[in-house]
Amino acid sequence: MIYTVTFNPSLDYVVQVEHFQKDAVNRTSSEHVYAGGKGNNVAVILSGLGLTCRALGFRAGFTGAAMEQMLREYGCDTDFIPLPEGTTRINVKVKAEQEFEINGQGPVIGDDQIRMLFEKTDALESGDVLVLSGSIPNTLPDDIYERIMQRLDGKGVRIAVDATQDLLLKVLKYHPFLINVATHFF
């Protein structure tokens, strides 16, 4: 089985504005809402290719419920950990002559929910694939990738990592099966 972990999932609200004007009311020419986050994107693509994939991570509030429902509609199996407070972040992408992005903060993830995630990843078996990708919210320890990889070290789980430079460099000692460096170093 292939598992993805998205620590910072989102609803991505993408709007097209034909002639964006500063200090004016602008009207959109199109609007789309997508389940976002790098791990979620991987899960959608793999599911679209007919592969069995389970998306893991955290969700909160009505935005988290909507995100998870969208992933299921794309054919993804999901097993997100519900958070007791807050909402899954909303990212706004404005496509105009110039493009703008405003990314939401996201909910607080507590120690109990981190333990729940460890329980889920600890249950992976030899031959499973785990994809760790994307940013880490500031409410999680910055070594969360390392902690997961250390716990799985020697279990025969193949791990793919798509992360920023420092995050990626810290996990190389666990010999990931696959890494994505193209968008991070060049």
Disulfide bonds with the S-S distance in Angstrom:
none
